[in-house]
Amino acid sequence: MSAASSRRPRVMHVVAKLHLGGSEVVAISLAEALRGEVDFSFFAVLGIEDDPVGRDMKARLDRAGIPVYTGTSLDMKRGGMLVGAWQLRRALRRVRPDVVHLHTDIPDATYGASTLFVPGRPPEAVVRTVHNTTLWPKWDRIGAWVERRIEHGRMVGVSDASLEALQVFRERHGLRRLPAEQTGVILNGVSVPPTAPAERTPGPARLLFAGRLEPQKGVDLLPAIIERAEALTDRDAEVTVAGAGALAPMLSDWAARARGRWKVTLAAPIAGLNLRLRDYDALLMPSRHEGLALTCIECVLAGTPVIVSDIDGLREIFPARPPLSSPPEDVERFARLVADVVTDPDRHRQEARTLIAPTRERFGVERMARDYLRWYGSAERAEASEGQVTRERSRRA
């Protein structure tokens, strides 16, 4: 950060909501890791979910002494974006951060709209993390407008694929590719206590899906995958689907009418999920697209097998080809992998343990924190330099 400054730098994370989501976990982990060097604050555009995950996130921030500001309960397309933007600008005036760190499309859009309330250039520097490989899936036109409003910021991809997705989106809308000095890649870091993976207890294999119940995550494929996998093995399994989202009613109806041998349970989002992953024999991730899936990394570090779609954002996590991977939306292939794990969970657990050490080396929180600290300093220096140029131009005029 600026050597001339005698105070600690101030950084405000802007997240969609304190709720299910890897980007929120990344932001909180980053703040916890750097709280001795940076004064952090949080702005949750859509507030704090009143569930175990939301309360746990708020408690982590409270323990770290990090204040949380909230925006609006309105739908983003029904006035929420502007109300949230006004509330964000109020919080920014109060906190006066040196850097605003944006995470995902709702924060990007909210900050972009907040610039409408500032005459001239906003005073804070911007660091934006691109967490996915599909940008603005529901907001194509709004997304192009937002890209113009925030293109002065420093852009960080969580993988090469996510950063390239940003450039492709911009080109498709007639916007320039951002220069190399303005962009970079920082792999997400995760924190999992370095304890030995738990030994498996006897009984049916335990399968878990955990995350947002949305089409992106492939949860609409789960009924067909589970029913086909059950037909491919004579072993029993217990399936837990933990999460919340638009597809919850469909999954609830499926679980209620399921008549197979395998027990299917729908559950609320799991607080402290990274500490519970050792309890399962496999995590199912049939996603259609991902940025860099945090839960997958946590599961690998826990020594638990992960059955994944072979897509960018999941493929990058493994040092070689993912050992249990299926083409996206290939129900038959995914089901065969599930059946194989259920048939011989001990063998797959042993193989999963070989991935722990190389994964911990690549995805440590400390490495991520150091990288972002440098980016905060780069963004602040660039903002100060550009501000000086603007002031000089104004004086000459």
C-alpha positions as a Markdown table, in Angstrom:
| # | Residue | x | y | z |
|---|---|---|---|---|
| 1 | Met | 0.0 | 0.0 | 0.0 |
| 2 | Ser | 1.0 | 3.6 | -0.1 |
| 3 | Ala | 4.3 | 4.1 | 1.8 |
| 4 | Ala | 3.4 | 7.8 | 2.3 |
| 5 | Ser | 0.3 | 6.8 | 4.4 |
| 6 | Ser | 0.7 | 6.7 | 8.2 |
| 7 | Arg | -2.5 | 4.8 | 8.7 |
| 8 | Arg | -3.6 | 1.3 | 7.9 |
| 9 | Pro | -5.3 | 1.0 | 4.5 |
| 10 | Arg | -9.1 | 0.6 | 4.4 |
| 11 | Val | -10.8 | -2.0 | 2.2 |
| 12 | Met | -14.5 | -2.6 | 1.8 |
| 13 | His | -15.6 | -5.9 | 0.5 |
| 14 | Val | -18.9 | -5.8 | -1.4 |
| 15 | Val | -20.7 | -9.2 | -1.6 |
| 16 | Ala | -24.1 | -10.2 | -2.7 |
| 17 | Lys | -25.4 | -11.5 | 0.6 |
| 18 | Leu | -24.1 | -13.2 | 3.7 |
| 19 | His | -25.4 | -16.6 | 2.6 |
| 20 | Leu | -24.5 | -19.6 | 0.5 |
| 21 | Gly | -21.7 | -18.8 | -1.9 |
| 22 | Gly | -18.0 | -19.3 | -2.4 |
| 23 | Ser | -17.3 | -15.7 | -3.1 |
| 24 | Glu | -18.5 | -14.7 | 0.3 |
| 25 | Val | -16.3 | -17.3 | 1.9 |
| 26 | Val | -13.3 | -16.1 | 0.0 |
| 27 | Ala | -14.0 | -12.5 | 1.1 |
| 28 | Ile | -14.3 | -13.4 | 4.7 |
| 29 | Ser | -11.2 | -15.7 | 4.7 |
| 30 | Leu | -9.2 | -12.9 | 3.1 |
| 31 | Ala | -10.4 | -10.4 | 5.6 |
| 32 | Glu | -9.6 | -12.7 | 8.5 |
| 33 | Ala | -6.1 | -13.4 | 7.1 |
| 34 | Leu | -5.2 | -9.7 | 6.6 |
| 35 | Arg | -7.0 | -8.1 | 9.5 |
| 36 | Gly | -3.7 | -7.3 | 11.2 |
| 37 | Glu | -2.6 | -5.2 | 8.3 |
| 38 | Val | -5.8 | -3.8 | 6.8 |
| 39 | Asp | -9.0 | -2.2 | 8.2 |
| 40 | Phe | -11.8 | -4.1 | 6.6 |
| 41 | Ser | -15.5 | -3.5 | 6.3 |
| 42 | Phe | -18.3 | -5.4 | 4.5 |
| 43 | Phe | -21.3 | -4.3 | 2.5 |
| 44 | Ala | -23.9 | -7.1 | 1.8 |
| 45 | Val | -26.1 | -5.8 | -1.0 |
| 46 | Leu | -29.0 | -8.1 | -0.1 |
| 47 | Gly | -28.4 | -8.3 | 3.6 |
| 48 | Ile | -27.8 | -11.3 | 5.9 |
| 49 | Glu | -29.7 | -14.5 | 5.4 |
| 50 | Asp | -31.4 | -15.7 | 8.6 |
| 51 | Asp | -30.1 | -19.2 | 8.4 |
| 52 | Pro | -27.2 | -21.2 | 9.9 |
| 53 | Val | -24.8 | -20.1 | 7.1 |
| 54 | Gly | -25.7 | -16.5 | 7.2 |
| 55 | Arg | -25.5 | -16.3 | 11.0 |
| 56 | Asp | -22.2 | -18.2 | 10.9 |
| 57 | Met | -20.7 | -15.7 | 8.4 |
| 58 | Lys | -21.9 | -12.7 | 10.5 |
| 59 | Ala | -20.4 | -14.3 | 13.6 |
| 60 | Arg | -17.0 | -14.7 | 11.9 |
| 61 | Leu | -17.0 | -11.1 | 11.0 |
| 62 | Asp | -18.1 | -10.0 | 14.5 |
| 63 | Arg | -15.3 | -12.0 | 16.0 |
| 64 | Ala | -12.8 | -10.3 | 13.7 |
| 65 | Gly | -14.2 | -6.9 | 14.6 |
| 66 | Ile | -15.3 | -6.2 | 11.0 |
| 67 | Pro | -18.4 | -4.0 | 10.6 |
| 68 | Val | -21.1 | -5.1 | 8.1 |
| 69 | Tyr | -23.4 | -2.7 | 6.3 |
| 70 | Thr | -26.5 | -3.9 | 4.4 |
| 71 | Gly | -28.3 | -2.7 | 1.3 |
| 72 | Thr | -31.8 | -3.7 | 0.4 |
| 73 | Ser | -34.3 | -6.6 | 0.5 |
| 74 | Leu | -35.8 | -5.5 | -2.9 |
| 75 | Asp | -35.4 | -7.6 | -6.0 |
| 76 | Met | -32.5 | -6.3 | -8.0 |
| 77 | Lys | -34.6 | -5.8 | -11.1 |
| 78 | Arg | -37.4 | -4.1 | -9.2 |
| 79 | Gly | -35.7 | -1.2 | -7.7 |
| 80 | Gly | -33.2 | -3.1 | -5.6 |
| 81 | Met | -30.2 | -2.2 | -7.7 |
| 82 | Leu | -30.7 | 1.6 | -7.3 |
| 83 | Val | -31.7 | 1.3 | -3.6 |
| 84 | Gly | -28.7 | -0.9 | -2.9 |
| 85 | Ala | -26.5 | 1.5 | -4.9 |
| 86 | Trp | -27.7 | 4.5 | -2.8 |
| 87 | Gln | -27.1 | 2.5 | 0.4 |
| 88 | Leu | -23.7 | 1.5 | -0.8 |
| 89 | Arg | -22.7 | 5.0 | -1.6 |
| 90 | Arg | -23.9 | 6.1 | 1.9 |
| 91 | Ala | -21.7 | 3.4 | 3.4 |
| 92 | Leu | -18.7 | 4.4 | 1.3 |
| 93 | Arg | -19.1 | 8.1 | 2.4 |
| 94 | Arg | -19.1 | 6.9 | 6.0 |
| 95 | Val | -16.2 | 4.5 | 5.8 |
| 96 | Arg | -14.1 | 6.2 | 3.1 |
| 97 | Pro | -12.2 | 3.1 | 2.0 |
| 98 | Asp | -9.1 | 3.3 | -0.1 |
| 99 | Val | -10.2 | 0.3 | -2.1 |
| 100 | Val | -13.6 | -1.3 | -2.8 |
| 101 | His | -13.3 | -5.0 | -3.5 |
| 102 | Leu | -16.2 | -6.3 | -5.6 |
| 103 | His | -17.3 | -10.0 | -5.7 |
| 104 | Thr | -19.7 | -11.3 | -8.4 |
| 105 | Asp | -22.4 | -9.7 | -10.6 |
| 106 | Ile | -24.7 | -8.2 | -8.0 |
| 107 | Pro | -22.0 | -6.3 | -6.2 |
| 108 | Asp | -20.5 | -5.3 | -9.6 |
| 109 | Ala | -23.9 | -3.9 | -10.7 |
| 110 | Thr | -24.6 | -2.2 | -7.4 |
| 111 | Tyr | -21.2 | -0.4 | -7.4 |
| 112 | Gly | -21.6 | 0.5 | -11.0 |
| 113 | Ala | -25.0 | 2.1 | -10.3 |
| 114 | Ser | -23.6 | 3.8 | -7.2 |
| 115 | Thr | -21.2 | 5.8 | -9.5 |
| 116 | Leu | -24.3 | 7.6 | -10.8 |
| 117 | Phe | -24.5 | 9.4 | -7.4 |
| 118 | Val | -21.0 | 10.8 | -7.6 |
| 119 | Pro | -20.1 | 13.8 | -9.7 |
| 120 | Gly | -17.0 | 12.9 | -11.7 |
| 121 | Arg | -14.8 | 9.9 | -10.8 |
| 122 | Pro | -15.5 | 8.0 | -7.5 |
| 123 | Pro | -12.7 | 8.6 | -5.0 |
| 124 | Glu | -12.0 | 5.0 | -4.1 |
| 125 | Ala | -9.9 | 2.5 | -6.1 |
| 126 | Val | -11.6 | -0.7 | -7.3 |
| 127 | Val | -10.4 | -4.3 | -7.2 |
| 128 | Arg | -12.9 | -6.7 | -8.8 |
| 129 | Thr | -12.7 | -10.5 | -8.5 |
| 130 | Val | -14.3 | -12.5 | -11.3 |
| 131 | His | -15.5 | -15.7 | -9.7 |
| 132 | Asn | -17.1 | -17.4 | -12.6 |
| 133 | Thr | -16.6 | -18.4 | -16.3 |
| 134 | Thr | -20.1 | -17.3 | -17.3 |
| 135 | Leu | -20.6 | -13.6 | -16.8 |
| 136 | Trp | -23.9 | -11.8 | -16.5 |
| 137 | Pro | -26.0 | -14.9 | -17.3 |
| 138 | Lys | -29.3 | -13.1 | -16.7 |
| 139 | Trp | -28.3 | -9.5 | -17.2 |
| 140 | Asp | -26.5 | -9.3 | -20.5 |
| 141 | Arg | -27.4 | -5.7 | -21.4 |
| 142 | Ile | -27.0 | -4.4 | -17.8 |
| 143 | Gly | -23.7 | -6.3 | -17.6 |
| 144 | Ala | -22.3 | -4.4 | -20.6 |
| 145 | Trp | -23.3 | -1.1 | -19.1 |
| 146 | Val | -21.7 | -2.1 | -15.7 |
| 147 | Glu | -18.5 | -3.1 | -17.5 |
| 148 | Arg | -18.2 | 0.4 | -18.8 |
| 149 | Arg | -18.8 | 1.9 | -15.3 |
| 150 | Ile | -16.2 | -0.2 | -13.6 |
| 151 | Glu | -13.6 | -0.8 | -16.3 |
| 152 | His | -11.0 | 1.4 | -14.6 |
| 153 | Gly | -10.7 | -1.1 | -11.7 |
| 154 | Arg | -8.1 | -3.8 | -11.3 |
| 155 | Met | -9.6 | -7.2 | -12.5 |
| 156 | Val | -8.6 | -10.4 | -10.9 |
| 157 | Gly | -9.8 | -13.8 | -12.2 |
| 158 | Val | -9.9 | -16.8 | -9.8 |
| 159 | Ser | -8.6 | -18.9 | -12.8 |
| 160 | Asp | -7.3 | -18.2 | -16.3 |
| 161 | Ala | -10.7 | -19.3 | -17.7 |
| 162 | Ser | -12.6 | -16.8 | -15.6 |
| 163 | Leu | -10.4 | -13.9 | -16.6 |
| 164 | Glu | -10.7 | -14.9 | -20.3 |
| 165 | Ala | -14.5 | -15.1 | -19.9 |
| 166 | Leu | -14.4 | -11.4 | -18.8 |
| 167 | Gln | -12.4 | -10.4 | -21.9 |
| 168 | Val | -14.7 | -12.4 | -24.2 |
| 169 | Phe | -17.8 | -10.8 | -22.7 |
| 170 | Arg | -16.3 | -7.4 | -23.2 |
| 171 | Glu | -15.3 | -8.1 | -26.8 |
| 172 | Arg | -18.8 | -9.4 | -27.6 |
| 173 | His | -20.2 | -6.0 | -26.5 |
| 174 | Gly | -17.7 | -3.9 | -28.4 |
| 175 | Leu | -15.6 | -3.1 | -25.4 |
| 176 | Arg | -11.8 | -3.2 | -25.5 |
| 177 | Arg | -9.8 | -6.0 | -24.0 |
| 178 | Leu | -8.3 | -4.9 | -20.7 |
| 179 | Pro | -4.5 | -4.6 | -20.7 |
| 180 | Ala | -2.3 | -7.1 | -18.9 |
| 181 | Glu | -1.1 | -4.6 | -16.3 |
| 182 | Gln | -4.7 | -4.2 | -15.2 |
| 183 | Thr | -5.6 | -7.9 | -14.9 |
| 184 | Gly | -4.3 | -11.0 | -13.1 |
| 185 | Val | -5.1 | -14.3 | -11.7 |
| 186 | Ile | -5.2 | -15.2 | -8.0 |
| 187 | Leu | -6.3 | -18.7 | -7.1 |
| 188 | Asn | -8.8 | -18.8 | -4.3 |
| 189 | Gly | -7.4 | -19.9 | -1.0 |
| 190 | Val | -9.1 | -22.1 | 1.5 |
| 191 | Ser | -8.6 | -22.9 | 5.2 |
| 192 | Val | -9.1 | -26.4 | 6.4 |
| 193 | Pro | -7.6 | -27.6 | 9.7 |
| 194 | Pro | -4.6 | -29.9 | 8.8 |
| 195 | Thr | -6.0 | -32.9 | 10.7 |
| 196 | Ala | -6.0 | -36.4 | 9.4 |
| 197 | Pro | -9.0 | -37.5 | 7.3 |
| 198 | Ala | -11.5 | -39.4 | 9.4 |
| 199 | Glu | -11.7 | -43.2 | 9.1 |
| 200 | Arg | -14.9 | -44.3 | 7.4 |
| 201 | Thr | -17.6 | -45.8 | 9.8 |
| 202 | Pro | -19.5 | -48.9 | 8.6 |
| 203 | Gly | -22.8 | -48.5 | 6.9 |
| 204 | Pro | -24.3 | -47.2 | 3.7 |
| 205 | Ala | -22.2 | -44.9 | 1.6 |
| 206 | Arg | -22.9 | -41.2 | 2.4 |
| 207 | Leu | -23.2 | -38.9 | -0.6 |
| 208 | Leu | -23.5 | -35.1 | -0.4 |
| 209 | Phe | -24.5 | -32.3 | -2.7 |
| 210 | Ala | -24.0 | -28.9 | -1.0 |
| 211 | Gly | -24.6 | -25.5 | -2.5 |
| 212 | Arg | -27.0 | -23.3 | -4.3 |
| 213 | Leu | -30.0 | -25.2 | -5.8 |
| 214 | Glu | -29.7 | -23.5 | -9.2 |
| 215 | Pro | -29.3 | -24.8 | -12.8 |
| 216 | Gln | -25.7 | -23.6 | -12.8 |
| 217 | Lys | -24.9 | -26.3 | -10.2 |
| 218 | Gly | -26.6 | -29.1 | -12.2 |
| 219 | Val | -28.9 | -30.0 | -9.3 |
| 220 | Asp | -31.7 | -30.6 | -11.8 |
| 221 | Leu | -29.7 | -33.6 | -13.0 |
| 222 | Leu | -29.5 | -35.2 | -9.5 |
| 223 | Pro | -32.7 | -37.2 | -9.6 |
| 224 | Ala | -31.7 | -39.0 | -12.8 |
| 225 | Ile | -28.1 | -39.4 | -11.6 |
| 226 | Ile | -29.1 | -40.9 | -8.3 |
| 227 | Glu | -31.8 | -43.2 | -9.7 |
| 228 | Arg | -29.5 | -44.5 | -12.4 |
| 229 | Ala | -26.6 | -45.0 | -10.0 |
| 230 | Glu | -28.8 | -47.0 | -7.6 |
| 231 | Ala | -29.7 | -49.4 | -10.4 |
| 232 | Leu | -26.0 | -50.0 | -11.2 |
| 233 | Thr | -25.0 | -51.3 | -7.7 |
| 234 | Asp | -26.4 | -53.6 | -5.1 |
| 235 | Arg | -24.8 | -51.4 | -2.3 |
| 236 | Asp | -26.9 | -48.9 | -0.3 |
| 237 | Ala | -26.3 | -45.2 | 0.0 |
| 238 | Glu | -27.7 | -42.2 | 1.8 |
| 239 | Val | -27.9 | -39.0 | -0.2 |
| 240 | Thr | -28.0 | -35.5 | 1.4 |
| 241 | Val | -28.9 | -32.5 | -0.7 |
| 242 | Ala | -28.1 | -29.4 | 1.4 |
| 243 | Gly | -28.8 | -26.0 | 0.1 |
| 244 | Ala | -31.3 | -23.4 | -1.0 |
| 245 | Gly | -32.4 | -21.9 | -4.3 |
| 246 | Ala | -35.0 | -21.9 | -7.1 |
| 247 | Leu | -34.9 | -25.7 | -7.7 |
| 248 | Ala | -35.7 | -26.5 | -4.0 |
| 249 | Pro | -39.4 | -27.3 | -4.7 |
| 250 | Met | -38.5 | -29.7 | -7.6 |
| 251 | Leu | -36.0 | -31.5 | -5.4 |
| 252 | Ser | -38.3 | -31.7 | -2.5 |
| 253 | Asp | -41.0 | -33.3 | -4.7 |
| 254 | Trp | -38.5 | -35.8 | -5.9 |
| 255 | Ala | -37.3 | -36.7 | -2.4 |
| 256 | Ala | -40.9 | -37.1 | -1.2 |
| 257 | Arg | -41.9 | -39.5 | -4.0 |
| 258 | Ala | -38.6 | -41.5 | -4.2 |
| 259 | Arg | -39.3 | -45.2 | -3.7 |
| 260 | Gly | -35.8 | -46.6 | -4.2 |
| 261 | Arg | -33.5 | -48.3 | -1.7 |
| 262 | Trp | -31.4 | -45.2 | -1.3 |
| 263 | Lys | -32.5 | -42.7 | 1.3 |
| 264 | Val | -32.7 | -39.1 | 0.0 |
| 265 | Thr | -32.7 | -36.2 | 2.5 |
| 266 | Leu | -33.1 | -32.5 | 1.7 |
| 267 | Ala | -31.4 | -30.3 | 4.3 |
| 268 | Ala | -30.8 | -26.6 | 5.0 |
| 269 | Pro | -27.4 | -25.1 | 4.1 |
| 270 | Ile | -24.7 | -26.6 | 6.4 |
| 271 | Ala | -22.8 | -24.1 | 8.5 |
| 272 | Gly | -19.1 | -24.9 | 8.9 |
| 273 | Leu | -19.4 | -27.2 | 5.9 |
| 274 | Asn | -15.6 | -27.5 | 5.5 |
| 275 | Leu | -15.4 | -29.2 | 8.9 |
| 276 | Arg | -18.2 | -31.7 | 8.0 |
| 277 | Leu | -16.9 | -32.9 | 4.6 |
| 278 | Arg | -14.9 | -35.7 | 6.2 |
| 279 | Asp | -18.2 | -37.3 | 7.3 |
| 280 | Tyr | -19.1 | -38.1 | 3.7 |
| 281 | Asp | -17.9 | -40.7 | 1.2 |
| 282 | Ala | -18.2 | -38.4 | -1.8 |
| 283 | Leu | -19.3 | -34.9 | -2.8 |
| 284 | Leu | -21.3 | -34.6 | -6.0 |
| 285 | Met | -20.7 | -31.5 | -8.2 |
| 286 | Pro | -22.5 | -31.9 | -11.6 |
| 287 | Ser | -22.0 | -28.2 | -12.3 |
| 288 | Arg | -22.5 | -26.7 | -15.8 |
| 289 | His | -20.0 | -23.9 | -15.1 |
| 290 | Glu | -17.9 | -22.7 | -12.2 |
| 291 | Gly | -15.2 | -20.1 | -11.6 |
| 292 | Leu | -13.0 | -21.9 | -9.1 |
| 293 | Ala | -15.2 | -24.0 | -6.9 |
| 294 | Leu | -14.3 | -23.4 | -3.2 |
| 295 | Thr | -16.3 | -26.4 | -1.9 |
| 296 | Cys | -14.5 | -28.7 | -4.2 |
| 297 | Ile | -11.1 | -27.5 | -2.9 |
| 298 | Glu | -12.2 | -27.9 | 0.7 |
| 299 | Cys | -13.4 | -31.4 | 0.0 |
| 300 | Val | -10.1 | -32.4 | -1.6 |
| 301 | Leu | -8.3 | -31.1 | 1.5 |
| 302 | Ala | -10.6 | -33.1 | 3.7 |
| 303 | Gly | -9.6 | -36.3 | 1.9 |
| 304 | Thr | -13.1 | -36.9 | 0.6 |
| 305 | Pro | -13.6 | -38.0 | -3.0 |
| 306 | Val | -15.3 | -35.5 | -5.3 |
| 307 | Ile | -17.3 | -36.5 | -8.4 |
| 308 | Val | -17.2 | -33.5 | -10.8 |
| 309 | Ser | -18.1 | -32.2 | -14.2 |
| 310 | Asp | -15.1 | -31.9 | -16.4 |
| 311 | Ile | -15.3 | -28.1 | -16.8 |
| 312 | Asp | -13.1 | -25.1 | -16.3 |
| 313 | Gly | -13.3 | -24.1 | -12.7 |
| 314 | Leu | -13.2 | -27.7 | -11.5 |
| 315 | Arg | -10.6 | -29.1 | -13.8 |
| 316 | Glu | -8.0 | -26.5 | -12.6 |
| 317 | Ile | -8.2 | -27.8 | -9.0 |
| 318 | Phe | -6.5 | -31.1 | -9.7 |
| 319 | Pro | -2.9 | -31.5 | -10.6 |
| 320 | Ala | -3.8 | -33.9 | -13.4 |
| 321 | Arg | -7.2 | -34.9 | -14.9 |
| 322 | Pro | -9.8 | -35.1 | -12.1 |
| 323 | Pro | -9.9 | -38.8 | -11.1 |
| 324 | Leu | -13.7 | -38.9 | -10.9 |
| 325 | Ser | -15.0 | -36.7 | -13.7 |
| 326 | Ser | -17.8 | -36.7 | -16.2 |
| 327 | Pro | -18.6 | -34.5 | -19.2 |
| 328 | Pro | -21.2 | -31.9 | -18.1 |
| 329 | Glu | -24.8 | -33.1 | -18.3 |
| 330 | Asp | -23.7 | -36.7 | -19.0 |
| 331 | Val | -26.1 | -38.4 | -16.6 |
| 332 | Glu | -25.0 | -42.0 | -17.5 |
| 333 | Arg | -21.3 | -41.3 | -16.9 |
| 334 | Phe | -21.9 | -39.4 | -13.7 |
| 335 | Ala | -24.2 | -42.2 | -12.4 |
| 336 | Arg | -21.5 | -44.8 | -13.1 |
| 337 | Leu | -18.9 | -42.9 | -11.1 |
| 338 | Val | -21.4 | -42.5 | -8.2 |
| 339 | Ala | -22.1 | -46.3 | -8.3 |
| 340 | Asp | -18.4 | -47.1 | -8.4 |
| 341 | Val | -17.8 | -44.9 | -5.2 |
| 342 | Val | -20.7 | -46.5 | -3.4 |
| 343 | Thr | -19.5 | -50.0 | -4.3 |
| 344 | Asp | -16.0 | -49.4 | -3.0 |
| 345 | Pro | -15.8 | -46.2 | -0.9 |
| 346 | Asp | -12.6 | -47.3 | 1.0 |
| 347 | Arg | -10.6 | -47.5 | -2.2 |
| 348 | His | -11.7 | -44.1 | -3.4 |
| 349 | Arg | -11.0 | -42.5 | 0.0 |
| 350 | Gln | -7.4 | -43.9 | -0.2 |
| 351 | Glu | -6.9 | -42.4 | -3.6 |
| 352 | Ala | -8.4 | -39.1 | -2.5 |
| 353 | Arg | -5.9 | -38.7 | 0.3 |
| 354 | Thr | -3.0 | -38.6 | -2.3 |
| 355 | Leu | -4.4 | -35.2 | -3.5 |
| 356 | Ile | -4.3 | -33.4 | -0.1 |
| 357 | Ala | -0.6 | -32.3 | -0.1 |
| 358 | Pro | -0.4 | -30.8 | -3.6 |
| 359 | Thr | -3.8 | -29.1 | -3.2 |
| 360 | Arg | -2.8 | -27.5 | 0.1 |
| 361 | Glu | 0.3 | -26.1 | -1.5 |
| 362 | Arg | -1.6 | -24.5 | -4.4 |
| 363 | Phe | -4.6 | -23.2 | -2.5 |
| 364 | Gly | -3.4 | -21.9 | 0.8 |
| 365 | Val | -5.1 | -18.8 | 2.3 |
| 366 | Glu | -1.8 | -17.2 | 3.2 |
| 367 | Arg | -0.7 | -17.2 | -0.4 |
| 368 | Met | -4.0 | -15.7 | -1.6 |
| 369 | Ala | -3.8 | -13.0 | 1.1 |
| 370 | Arg | -0.3 | -11.9 | 0.1 |
| 371 | Asp | -1.3 | -11.7 | -3.5 |
| 372 | Tyr | -4.4 | -9.6 | -2.8 |
| 373 | Leu | -2.4 | -7.3 | -0.5 |
| 374 | Arg | -0.2 | -6.4 | -3.5 |
| 375 | Trp | -3.2 | -5.8 | -5.7 |
| 376 | Tyr | -4.7 | -3.5 | -3.1 |
| 377 | Gly | -1.5 | -1.5 | -3.2 |
| 378 | Ser | -1.4 | -1.5 | -7.0 |
| 379 | Ala | -5.0 | -0.3 | -7.2 |
| 380 | Glu | -4.5 | 2.5 | -4.7 |
| 381 | Arg | -1.4 | 3.7 | -6.4 |
| 382 | Ala | -3.0 | 3.7 | -9.8 |
| 383 | Glu | -6.0 | 5.5 | -8.5 |
| 384 | Ala | -3.8 | 8.2 | -6.9 |
| 385 | Ser | -1.8 | 8.6 | -10.1 |
| 386 | Glu | -4.9 | 8.9 | -12.3 |
| 387 | Gly | -6.5 | 11.3 | -9.8 |
| 388 | Gln | -3.4 | 13.5 | -10.0 |
| 389 | Val | -3.6 | 13.6 | -13.8 |
| 390 | Thr | -7.3 | 14.5 | -13.6 |
| 391 | Arg | -6.6 | 17.4 | -11.2 |
| 392 | Glu | -3.8 | 18.7 | -13.4 |
| 393 | Arg | -6.1 | 18.7 | -16.5 |
| 394 | Ser | -8.7 | 20.5 | -14.5 |
| 395 | Arg | -6.2 | 23.2 | -13.4 |
| 396 | Arg | -5.0 | 23.7 | -17.0 |
| 397 | Ala | -8.6 | 24.0 | -18.2 |
